[in-house]
Amino acid sequence: MEEIHTDSAPASIGPFSQGIRDGDRVYVSGQGPVHPETGEIVSDDVRVQTERTLQNIEAVLDAADLSLSDVVKTTVFVTDMSDYEAVNEVYGEHVDEPYPARSAVQVVELPIDIRVEIEAIASLRS
């Protein structure tokens, strides 16, 4: 395994890596709407939060020489399923067909006071 790290995404808030390369897969830990330079949550607006979350995922993927086009699976965590449509609209602006497989779940809370978190699995292309 190889750790993936970048200063262009928020530092991990626990004993986990931003990403791990294992064979031909890169696993990106759950990212949220934290600005990497300030460490602050970018907004209370779920659309703005989703945009920043996807930018953070892109930064980790970029550090592994990958992009969102290489993502094969994501999991979206929201604290309120009524945000699902807004999250979905922003998400749809960042992914291309064929779309990654995806799960979306509502959770009671996330480790910090945010409304959305997304994790991703990407595949190295041969």
Contacts in CASP RR format, 6 or more apart in sequence:
PFRMAT RR
TARGET T0000
AUTHOR 0000-0000-0000
METHOD contacts of the structure
MODEL  1
MEEIHTDSAPASIGPFSQGIRDGDRVYVSGQGPVHPETGEIVSDDVRVQT
ERTLQNIEAVLDAADLSLSDVVKTTVFVTDMSDYEAVNEVYGEHVDEPYP
ARSAVQVVELPIDIRVEIEAIASLRS
1 20 0 8 1.000
1 21 0 8 1.000
1 22 0 8 1.000
2 20 0 8 1.000
2 21 0 8 1.000
2 22 0 8 1.000
3 17 0 8 1.000
3 18 0 8 1.000
3 19 0 8 1.000
3 20 0 8 1.000
3 21 0 8 1.000
4 17 0 8 1.000
4 18 0 8 1.000
4 19 0 8 1.000
4 20 0 8 1.000
4 21 0 8 1.000
4 26 0 8 1.000
4 28 0 8 1.000
4 60 0 8 1.000
4 63 0 8 1.000
4 64 0 8 1.000
5 17 0 8 1.000
5 18 0 8 1.000
5 19 0 8 1.000
5 63 0 8 1.000
6 18 0 8 1.000
6 59 0 8 1.000
6 60 0 8 1.000
6 62 0 8 1.000
6 63 0 8 1.000
7 36 0 8 1.000
8 36 0 8 1.000
8 59 0 8 1.000
8 62 0 8 1.000
8 63 0 8 1.000
9 18 0 8 1.000
9 31 0 8 1.000
9 36 0 8 1.000
9 56 0 8 1.000
9 57 0 8 1.000
9 59 0 8 1.000
9 60 0 8 1.000
9 63 0 8 1.000
10 31 0 8 1.000
10 32 0 8 1.000
10 34 0 8 1.000
10 35 0 8 1.000
10 36 0 8 1.000
10 39 0 8 1.000
10 56 0 8 1.000
11 18 0 8 1.000
11 36 0 8 1.000
12 18 0 8 1.000
12 29 0 8 1.000
13 111 0 8 1.000
13 112 0 8 1.000
16 29 0 8 1.000
17 29 0 8 1.000
18 28 0 8 1.000
18 29 0 8 1.000
18 31 0 8 1.000
18 60 0 8 1.000
18 63 0 8 1.000
19 26 0 8 1.000
19 27 0 8 1.000
19 28 0 8 1.000
19 29 0 8 1.000
19 60 0 8 1.000
19 64 0 8 1.000
20 26 0 8 1.000
20 27 0 8 1.000
21 64 0 8 1.000
21 124 0 8 1.000
23 124 0 8 1.000
24 123 0 8 1.000
24 124 0 8 1.000
24 126 0 8 1.000
25 121 0 8 1.000
25 122 0 8 1.000
25 123 0 8 1.000
25 124 0 8 1.000
26 61 0 8 1.000
26 64 0 8 1.000
26 66 0 8 1.000
26 70 0 8 1.000
26 121 0 8 1.000
26 122 0 8 1.000
26 123 0 8 1.000
26 124 0 8 1.000
27 119 0 8 1.000
27 120 0 8 1.000
27 121 0 8 1.000
28 57 0 8 1.000
28 60 0 8 1.000
28 61 0 8 1.000
28 119 0 8 1.000
28 120 0 8 1.000
28 121 0 8 1.000
28 122 0 8 1.000
29 60 0 8 1.000
29 119 0 8 1.000
30 77 0 8 1.000
30 117 0 8 1.000
30 118 0 8 1.000
30 119 0 8 1.000
30 120 0 8 1.000
31 53 0 8 1.000
31 56 0 8 1.000
31 57 0 8 1.000
31 60 0 8 1.000
31 117 0 8 1.000
31 118 0 8 1.000
31 119 0 8 1.000
32 49 0 8 1.000
32 52 0 8 1.000
32 53 0 8 1.000
32 56 0 8 1.000
32 114 0 8 1.000
32 116 0 8 1.000
32 117 0 8 1.000
32 118 0 8 1.000
33 41 0 8 1.000
33 42 0 8 1.000
33 43 0 8 1.000
33 48 0 8 1.000
33 49 0 8 1.000
33 50 0 8 1.000
33 51 0 8 1.000
33 52 0 8 1.000
33 53 0 8 1.000
33 56 0 8 1.000
33 114 0 8 1.000
33 115 0 8 1.000
33 116 0 8 1.000
34 40 0 8 1.000
34 41 0 8 1.000
34 42 0 8 1.000
34 52 0 8 1.000
34 56 0 8 1.000
34 112 0 8 1.000
34 114 0 8 1.000
35 41 0 8 1.000
35 42 0 8 1.000
35 52 0 8 1.000
36 56 0 8 1.000
36 59 0 8 1.000
41 49 0 8 1.000
41 112 0 8 1.000
41 113 0 8 1.000
41 114 0 8 1.000
42 48 0 8 1.000
42 49 0 8 1.000
42 52 0 8 1.000
43 49 0 8 1.000
43 52 0 8 1.000
44 115 0 8 1.000
46 78 0 8 1.000
46 83 0 8 1.000
46 86 0 8 1.000
46 87 0 8 1.000
46 115 0 8 1.000
46 116 0 8 1.000
47 86 0 8 1.000
47 87 0 8 1.000
47 89 0 8 1.000
47 90 0 8 1.000
49 114 0 8 1.000
49 115 0 8 1.000
49 116 0 8 1.000
50 86 0 8 1.000
50 87 0 8 1.000
50 90 0 8 1.000
50 91 0 8 1.000
50 116 0 8 1.000
50 118 0 8 1.000
51 90 0 8 1.000
53 116 0 8 1.000
53 117 0 8 1.000
53 118 0 8 1.000
54 68 0 8 1.000
54 90 0 8 1.000
54 91 0 8 1.000
54 94 0 8 1.000
54 118 0 8 1.000
57 68 0 8 1.000
57 71 0 8 1.000
57 118 0 8 1.000
57 120 0 8 1.000
58 67 0 8 1.000
58 68 0 8 1.000
58 94 0 8 1.000
61 67 0 8 1.000
61 68 0 8 1.000
61 70 0 8 1.000
61 71 0 8 1.000
61 120 0 8 1.000
61 122 0 8 1.000
64 122 0 8 1.000
66 122 0 8 1.000
66 124 0 8 1.000
68 94 0 8 1.000
68 95 0 8 1.000
68 96 0 8 1.000
69 96 0 8 1.000
70 122 0 8 1.000
70 123 0 8 1.000
70 124 0 8 1.000
70 125 0 8 1.000
71 95 0 8 1.000
71 100 0 8 1.000
71 120 0 8 1.000
71 121 0 8 1.000
71 122 0 8 1.000
72 100 0 8 1.000
72 101 0 8 1.000
72 121 0 8 1.000
72 122 0 8 1.000
72 123 0 8 1.000
73 100 0 8 1.000
73 101 0 8 1.000
73 102 0 8 1.000
73 120 0 8 1.000
73 121 0 8 1.000
74 100 0 8 1.000
74 101 0 8 1.000
74 102 0 8 1.000
74 103 0 8 1.000
74 118 0 8 1.000
74 119 0 8 1.000
74 120 0 8 1.000
74 121 0 8 1.000
75 102 0 8 1.000
75 103 0 8 1.000
75 104 0 8 1.000
75 105 0 8 1.000
75 118 0 8 1.000
75 119 0 8 1.000
76 87 0 8 1.000
76 91 0 8 1.000
76 102 0 8 1.000
76 103 0 8 1.000
76 104 0 8 1.000
76 105 0 8 1.000
76 116 0 8 1.000
76 117 0 8 1.000
76 118 0 8 1.000
77 104 0 8 1.000
77 105 0 8 1.000
77 106 0 8 1.000
77 107 0 8 1.000
77 110 0 8 1.000
77 116 0 8 1.000
77 117 0 8 1.000
77 118 0 8 1.000
77 119 0 8 1.000
78 84 0 8 1.000
78 87 0 8 1.000
78 104 0 8 1.000
78 105 0 8 1.000
78 106 0 8 1.000
78 107 0 8 1.000
78 115 0 8 1.000
78 116 0 8 1.000
79 106 0 8 1.000
79 107 0 8 1.000
79 108 0 8 1.000
79 109 0 8 1.000
79 110 0 8 1.000
79 114 0 8 1.000
79 115 0 8 1.000
79 116 0 8 1.000
80 106 0 8 1.000
80 115 0 8 1.000
81 106 0 8 1.000
83 115 0 8 1.000
83 116 0 8 1.000
84 104 0 8 1.000
87 104 0 8 1.000
87 116 0 8 1.000
91 118 0 8 1.000
92 99 0 8 1.000
100 120 0 8 1.000
110 117 0 8 1.000
END
